[in-house]
Amino acid sequence: ITALIVIVSALMSYFTWISDWPIGLIPAGDPAPSTDFLFKFLGIVASWIFNIVTIYTIYFAIVFRRPNDAPASAIGVQIHDQPVLEFWWTVIPTILVVILAIFSVKIWSDIQNTQGDVLTVEAIGYQFGFQFRYPKLAQPVTGIMHLPLNTPTTIHVTSRDVLHGFWIPEMRIKADMVPGLVNTLRVTPTKAGTYRIICTEFCGDGHGLMKTQVVVENQQDFAKWFHQQGGTAGAGGGSSAAIALGAGKADAGQALFGQKCSACHSVGPYAQKLVGPGLGQIFSDSAHPKLVNGADPTPQNVAMILKNGYQGDLGIMPSSQVNQISNTDIANLVAYLVSLSKK
Ligand code: CUA
């Protein structure tokens, strides 16, 4: 039995150690190798304990089962006072827990340590999206986070409304986004690419859609992007190129509105507010002659808000990048809103 336990546990340990684990999540940031090591180490310790307990339990249940000729009320031999056994089953788990604690504290302090901070980013959660600010930029950057490769980065995360979660699986970093509290994460991106950022706290009916991306790029590309952000007023990159609205289809826009907009906007009058204002009479509501950003309520101006988003005293509207709305989609949505205003 002991040989069986050793063989099974050794095999499980071996495959845990060599596996590309956690499966499918390539490590893309600096805490990843050490957290993955801790994960595998825990898995190996757990597999030995699991096998010792379950295999012996099964073995004892078979070998020491009640004989067929014994009465149903028969009980086994009662054993008391085994100081040697009691000593070891106290000492061994204690040693294991202390070893795990030492590894965990070491790795945790490595993650928390500043390594000559180069970049600071603020990540703010809201229903239902993420906003990123770089303290050296006057304007907040909506939607997608950019990080330079191999640069130690501090990310301050917080929330504007309710509890959210900030998780980049490939970098093995995760923190709660709590209104009124700033949590700090440290990461050094080690692999260029685009990775997911996911909200991990149930935060309302848009929770499942609350995700965005982090773009890790080389220093030159990051500097170029950073320069572009600094050079534009307005949020989300602030494109002001007009969008062709002529081919917009109201019925396609209606379907899209149900998927992308209806969590936050009703199709009632402006005052019929959910998270944002009602959009059913956005072009004809004389009580609200201006859009949220102060522009006139023309189809083109509404399209620009859909494209660039809005951030200000009256709230936040994520940009089309965050909402993954193409220019064609914008044209369809505007056509739908125009058709509503005519009714
Ligand atoms: Cu934010 Cu879930």
Residues whose N, C-alpha, C, O or C-beta is under 5 A from the ligand:
A	BS01	CUA	L163 H164 G165 C199 T200 E201 F202 C203 H207 M210
